[in-house]
Structure formats: C-alpha cells, structure tokens
Amino acid sequence: MKCRNTIVAVVLSFMITAGLQAWAQDDPYQALRRYDFQERASLAAIQKEIVAARGSAQRLGAIEVKLIGVLSDASATFGGKQEACKLLSSMGSARSVPALQRMLAGDARTADAARYALERIPGPEASAALRSALSTARGAARVGIINSIGVRRDGAAVTALAKLVSSSDSALRAAALEALGAIGTEPALDTLLKARSSARRDGAVSHALLRCASGLARSGKQARAQSVYTLLVCAGQPAYVRVTALRGLAGIGASNAVAVALAGLKDSNAYVRRGAAQVLAESKRADVTAKAIAAFGSASPEAQVVLLTGWATRGEPQAASAALGALSSQDAEVRAAAIRAAARTAGARAVAPLAEIAAQSGNDGNVAREALAGMAGAPTAQAIVRLAREGKPEVRAALMGVLAERPGAASLAALLEGARAESPIVAVAALRGIGAVGGADEAAPVTAILAATTHDEVREAAGRAVVACAQRSGQRDQAVTAIVGALANASSDARITLLGALAEIGGDRALEELKSAAASADPDVRRAAVRGLADTWTDSAPAPLLLNIAQNDASAAVRIIALRGYIRLIAQDGGIPAGAKIEALEQALRAAQRPDEKRQAFGALRDCREERAASALAAYLEDADLAVEAAEAILDLAAPQKRNNRDLPAVKGAAMTAALDAIIQKISDAGIKERAQKLK
Amino acid sequence: MQGDNALDRRTLLKRAAATGAGLGLFHIVPASALGLGGRIAPSNRITIGCIGMGGMGMGNLGAFLGQPDTQVVAVCDVDRNHLNNARAAVNRHYGNEACAAYADFRELLARGDLDALSLATPDHWHAIPAVMAMDAGLDVYGEKPISHCLAEGRAMANAQKRNGRIWQTGSWQRSVGNFRFACELVRNGRIGKVVRIEVGLPTGSPTGPVQFKDPPPELDYDFWVGPSRWQPYCDNRTHWNWRWQLDYGGGQLMDWIGHHGDIAHWGMGWDNTGPIEIEGTGEYPTSGIWDAATRYYFVATYRGGVEMHVANGGNQGIRGGTKWIGADGRWVWVDRGGIDANPKSLLRERIGPDEIQLFRSPGHQREFLDCVKTRRPTTTPAETAHRSASIGHLGQIAMIVGRKIRWNPETEQILNDAAASRLLSTPMRAPWRL
C-alpha cells in the first residue's frame, strides 16, 4: 500500500512538473521572464493579446497585471523586464506606476527601462512618480528623469527643477534648464529669467529661454514670448541666439521685428546679416518688402544674395527694380542671384537685360540662359521670340539655346527662322536647338538649309540636326526623302554632308543612294559615300560593295577606307557564320596592301573560333611585319577567352596544332614559343 | 569672427561631454565668407564637419570633397577604424594633416568654425546631433529617413524653421532627371486625376541565432547605442545592419520610404502633408536580433481618396519603385535607372515654362551648398523629409497596433486611439534628450 502510494505520488509529481513545464513553455509571460534579446515569440504573443484586447479594460488590465508580474519577479532577466516596460509603455496605466517607480531607484539601465514606460503612460500618477524620484535618484538616472519630465511638460515640476538650476552638477543643471524650456509655462519662464540674471551670457539659459518662448507663443502668450525674444535678440548674445530670437519675433508678428531685422542687415556679424535678410525676404507683407527694398542698396553682398533669392523664390513683383538694378553688381554672387530674381519678379521687362547677359560666356551667361528658359507667361515668351528674331547676332544666338528649352510651336518657328539667318553663329545655334527638339517635320527645311548654305559650320550643324530630327522622331523616310531630293542639285560640299547624314540615318533607301554615290565620277562625292558606308553604316549590307571598291577603286585612299569599313562590318555582324566570316576576312587579307589593315583583319579573326582562322593567320608567320601579331592571334584562338561577358572556347584540332608548331618553328620570341608549346 | 560671439561654448561643450549631458549649449560662428566658382581659398570655403563615417558618410564625404567651395575640416565617428579611415581620406584629398577627428560629436560641433554638417549616423542618432547643430546655427545635410520616430522628425523640422537653417535630406532621387520628369508628368496632369499610387520597396530578412560578446575595442558601443534601448553587442548589430533593428532603424520600409515614398509625395505635391488613414500588416521575425518587418503591406489614404499602397517588392503585385495611376488607366512608373508610362508617348512629352517645373538640381550635395549661400530652401528640407518618413512611421504604427489608424496631418495627431498615439515618440536613454 505504502509502495503504491509512493508510486502514485511520484507519478503525480512528474505530471505536475511536466504540466508546469509545458505551461511555462506555452505561457509567453513566463518566456518573457527568460527573454534573451533574440527569441521574441513571447513578445509577439503578448503583443497579439494586446491587439486583441483593445476596447476591453478587463482584458487589458489582466495583461498589465501579468507584465507587472514580470517587473516584480527578481528572477526575470533584464531583457525581459526591458521588454515588459516597452509593452507597458504602449498600454500601461496608473496600475503599473508603482512597479515602475521602484525600478527608477535601480541602476541606470533599469531606470531607463522604467522611464521608457513612464514617459509614455498618461496621467498624473506617472508624472508624480517621476517628480518623486527626482529627489532620490542620482547620476544619469536623475538626468533621465528630468528629461522625461521635460518631455511630459510637467508644469508641477517647475519648483523642483528650479532648485536644480543652480546645481553645481553641470549635467543636472543643463537638463533642468532644458526641461524648464520644454515645459514652456510662465512659472518656467520666471525661473529661467532668474537663472539668466545670474548668468546672463550662459548659452544654456539662452537656449532654454528660446524654447520656453516658443512654447509660450504656441499657447497664446505672445507678449511674454516677445519679451523673451527681445531680450535675446540684442548684441552680446551669440549670433545664433540673436537670429533665432529675431525669427521668433517675426513668427509672432511682433511690432519690433521689422526694425530689428532692418538693423540686423547692418550688423557687424555676417551670420546675423544673413539671418536678418532671410527674415525680411520670407515676409510676404508688402510694407516689410518695401522697407527691405529700400534697405537693399546699402545691404552687404551676402545679405543682398539672400534677399534676392527669397524674392525670387516667391516671385515678389515689388522687388523687380531691385533685382534689375543688381544685375550690374560688382559681386558675382549678387549678380547670379539678381539674374534669377529678375527672371522671377520682373516678367517681360527682364527679357532684354537677361538676353544681353545670356550672350556672355561664363557663369552669368549660363545663369541667364537657364533663367530665361524657365520664365513663364505669354508676354515673356513673346519678348523672347521677338528678341530671338530681331536682336543682335550674339543675343539671337544665345536665345536659340533658350528657345530649345521652351517647347512649343512659337519656339520652333523662331528656331527655324534663326536657322535661316545670315549670321552663321545664329544659324548654328538655331540648328543646334532644332537638333535638340525638332521632329520629322523639321527634316525638310533643315535639309534645304543644308543644301543652300555657303557656310561650312552651318552645313555641318544642319547635317547633325537633320540626323537628330530623324532619329528622335523615328521617321527616317521623311528625312531620307528630303535628303535624296536635295542631293540632285546640291553643291559638292553639300552632297558630302548629305551623304554623311544618310549614312547616319540608315535604311534601304539611304543605302541605295549611298551605293549610287559611291560610283560617282566626282571623287569627293565618291569618297564621302564610301566613308559613310565604311565608317557609319551599321550592318554588313554594303560589305560586298566595299570589298569591290577596296579591290578596284582608282584612289588608294578610297581603297583603304573601303577595306577598313569592310573588315569592320564583317567583324561586327554576329549573323555571319564563322566559316563565312573567315572566308570574307581572307579576302580582305588578300586585298590589303598595308600591314595596318591586315592587323585589323587579324583582330577580327581572333573572334572566329575555328581552325581555319588559325590556318589563315599561320600564313603570316613568316611576314617580318606581321609574324608576332599573327602568332598572338593564333595563341588567342588556342586558349579559352572571355570577352564582353562571353566565353569563347579554345580552338583545337590538327590545323591548330600545325599552326602552333609553325609558331614554335618560325617565331624567335622565347615567350611566344613557350606559350605555343604549352597550348599544344 | 569668433570674437563676435566669444561665449563659453567650448567650455560648455567640454563640460557637457564630460558629464554625458545630451545637449551641448554653445554657439557656433559659421565661417561665413563664401566665394563663387573657380579656385577658392580655404579660408573662404564652406567649412563642413562630418558625423558618421560609415558607408553613406564616406559617400557624402567624397561628394563634398569634390566641390571647389567646401573645406571638410573635421570628421567624427564612434568607431575608431571608421574615424581613421575618414580622416585619412580627407587629408589625402587636401594633401595635409589638418583634418580633425572626434569620437564625440559634441566636440566636433563645439569647434566654432563650421558652417555646415554632414550627418550620416544610424537612424536613432539623427535627431539629437541634427537639432543641436541647427540650434547652434549650422546648416545640415542629413541622411534619410530623417527620423527614427514621428516626434523626432517634427522636432527636426521645427528646429530648421525656428533657426532658419538649410537642410538637405539624402533623398537624392529628387536630383535625378528621370525621377523629376516622372513627377513633372504627374504634377502637370499628364495621367489625369491620380487615384492610386504604388510604392514598392525591398524585402527584409531575419538573422539566425547570434552569440553576444564584448564589442570590439575600436567601437564605443555604449555611445553607439546612445539614446536607444540597450541591447548586448553581437555581430550584425551595428554597422550597416542597425537598419534591420527597430531600436536603431526601421527595416527596409524605413530605409527606402525616404526614397520611393518621397518621390510619390513629390509627384503629388504633398511635401507638407500626409495621409489621413493608414492600415496594413507586417511580418516580424520572432528570433534572431533583426526584428524589423521583412514582409509588409499597408495602404495610406489621403484626402480626396487617393490610396498609396506601400509594400515590399512583389508583395500584392507591387513593383519596386513608384507608380502613379490615373483614373483612366494612364500611369507613370519610375525607379533608379528606369521610367515607364502608359501610354509610352508620355515619355516624349516636354514640360513648358508655363507648367509646373520642378527644380533641376545641379547635384544633390551641390544644391545644398548653393542653398547654404543663398538661403533658398533645398529640394528636400526637413519638413518634406519628415512628411516622407511619416508614411513609413505611420505604417509601422498601424502594423504594430494591428488596426486602421486615423491621422490628422495638420496637427500630426492620431485620432481616437490613445494607445497608438503613444508610439509617436520614443523615450530616450539617459542622459540623451532632444
């Protein structure tokens, strides 16, 4: 019987222990007690409970009690307590305060954890707990408590904080001053003013006063705020305090703000001058702006920059004359600011003076062109177009670039008119602009200009423009039609440019025209056509023609251009099978008269990963000028290569072995021989 | 110029650093003499200090070193290796040994000769140095997302406005042509009335179990943790990987919302506003140290009913990048290196001077420097960056509380949800404060 009872007791004990263990494992509050800074399943579970309990004081209360239990459990980890405090910070009530208050008396970390919750828990109990702890806590914990009182703006703490303002502990004193500033009530202000009377030039007090004044202003006590700001705006305070105080005065619309700001424009300190100018420039009141404009002429350059920039930012029309007048300032920064301000404040009146500046090189010209490009309004647009048509050539040229930045039919029309101008600088600038913004419709008139002009630079600019128009619009046919139409009657110079444009534009029709021109009796035209095909064309369609020219043209120079173009087109055409490509390159090698073109072909052969390429190269191993390059190309073929993110295989086989043997036999360079030997 | 403001800033800063106080109470005299173009004497350049010399910090440093009118005079990092690397890069560039190096950013800010700050710390270390710098009169180029929580973003935007400072966020996509053009198309009605926006961001990943250990000797780990909750050191905790941990970053969501979410706002002209409702779900790893959502999807609804769908790439069929969809099916999509539209002809459109033309940037860092001189607000001021980050922060809150939240973008309050409202700010570890 006794034995049976013992067994039952053991079994029961085991069951209870196992049950407790299971409970402890499942219960997130138990797990929280063991929290190790990384297993957060318990936190997630409790947070889920909190979310689910929303609206139920009873359920939230139950959770809170359990979390308080964690705080009160001596065996709970610091991590667990810290997380419990965080959870309580989001849902704790006065019920949690006693446990948290006890933690305030602990070490700094524990006090920090408790404050995390107390700072967020609303109600007088939490505030009282912090105030109470103020007298007992020490060191960083005490500073933290003062900080939390400041965050909570606890007006009831002013008396206690006042005692700390005279503390010899600078950290405590600084914290108390800031907390008083944050509290921002009249008693807090009185305390700070008393502190100031004993430490007039103490930046900590000034800072707290500024903060306090801000709080007073927010709560409708403008007069007291003004008295503080007025106190701090005077000379003797640090520049940053004075400027912030001035901004405070302006922010509450204080009667003395404008006078102080105007006086600040003449201050000996540049920081104050800028700050004063900023305040004046930010004011939208007409009377303030008028006074600032009156003071503008005598203001320092840095203050003028700030005033002009502020007026520009809000497009202040009153400031137009000041801005226009400042365009001739001796100070480069003032001039730049004046240009921007004139553009934003003076409307069409600014166009002529800004256009004059835009015609200059250097920073002023750049700023003026940018400013003109962004000027809004129909009168302004009309003024720009008018000057672009009627101004002196330098101004017209500058405005062509401006018009290109101003989309619209009027701009395009003025650009086309400019492109026809007699002045080459105007025409070139206009054509550059058309190239930047023109479409298919501009191709024909630009081509006509190209064909008609006698100026080389205009012709070249027109050529670039027509290509750009065709490419941007994607409508090549329109441009090609225009060019082909112009070719027949064009001068030799024009035909050369037109053919170059055709090559850049591309397409079947362009190719036919170029082929036809390549047979021209006019050597210059023939050469231009060949160059277009050889240097610019993008597929291998003209390759046979180029090879023929390379083999047969009377001009050696044309033959070279054609051959180089042929090799280029063959090499870059990925659609040609390697065998055919090698054959084509062998033809090129046969046609080549000079080592340069043969080397170019060698380079192309390196990408033809077939034995025949090696054989073709081996034929040059006895050529004194080319043997080394040929050998290097063979070695390149014999080893795997990586080019342009492509893996190229090594070429193997009898022909390659023969080529490597030939290198060993015929090349004197020991290094090359050795590499060939290794690759065999 | 320092004589004008010869207050006891250095003393105060040193004292603050020694006591661990969070705020350096000092003034800075910006080196205000600025030149224009050409070779500019070092004494007339914009003087820059750099805090945070990891990957982004070094990238930004390189950009600033490349500008003729800047002089990087100091660098700062809590990792000695990063610090030495940065200092060597600066000295190599200028061919001297003049660059100062600091482990404590408060000492850098206390130098007294800085005009501007380049800030590329982890997210949890953005707000404090940024506000300190702006309160002390410095202009700031700061990395995105601007903030680690909504309250910090608001504080930074307020600090910029209060002090009249220049702020440029590292949301550099606004300085790239295809993003600007996409936004101009949307702004100028080329796709008609926008009814839906899709923002596709990268997908996150968890870690396996980690071994906690002592931090390496070159790293001041406690300073690195700074205002955030303390967690033990381990590999994958700090450099670069901080962003996958909610105590220090915000996962891929927050890492990218300041880019593609920012572009979505730019296209809509929503630089100073935000959604009114947010609802969504996220999947959070329950083991390992990375706890930010790896998969996420939320919908932010704006006034007028426009919905912004934010998801990790591919989730809900949302493509990476930013896509605006019009009521009649026309759309514009943009991402790094790509732009597309329906119809395609939209891509050939040109924006005229009488239309909305967005700022044509001379380069993101260059624009910042120009604005330092002229005081013109940058393309990405703190308010704008705060609003861009707000999309992500609100999405995070909605995913955590598991319900739709309603948001007033004017007052920046969550409506009728006290529990969710508590998540708008993040308490700071002592002695740090904002």
Interface residues (C-beta under 8 A of the other chain):
Chain A: F37 Q38 E39 R40 A41 L43 A44 Q47 K48 V51 R54 G79 Q82 K86 S89 S90 M91 A108 R109 A111 D112 A113 R115 Y116 E119 R120 P122 A140 A141 V143 G144 I145 N147 S148 G150 V151 D169 S170 A171 A174 A175 E178 R201 D202 G203 A204 H207 L210 S214 P238 A239 Y240 V241 V243 T244 R247 G248 S268 N269 A270 Y271 R274 G275 A277 Q278 V279 A281 E302 V305 V306 T309 G310 A312 T313 A332 E333 A336 A337 N363 A373 G374 M375 A376 G377 A378 T380 A381 R406 P407 G408 V437
Chain B: M1 D4 N5 L7 D8 R9 L12 R15 A16 T19 G20 A21 G22 L23 L25 F26 H27 I28 V29 P30 S32 A33 L34 L36 G37 D135 A136 G137 R162 N163 G164 P209 V210 F212 R229 W230 Q231 P232 Y284 P285 T286 S287 G288 I289 D291 R350 I351 G352 P353 D354 Q357 K373 T374 R375 R376 P377 I400 V401 G402 R403 A418 A419 R422 L423 S425 P427 M428 R429 A430 P431 W432 R433
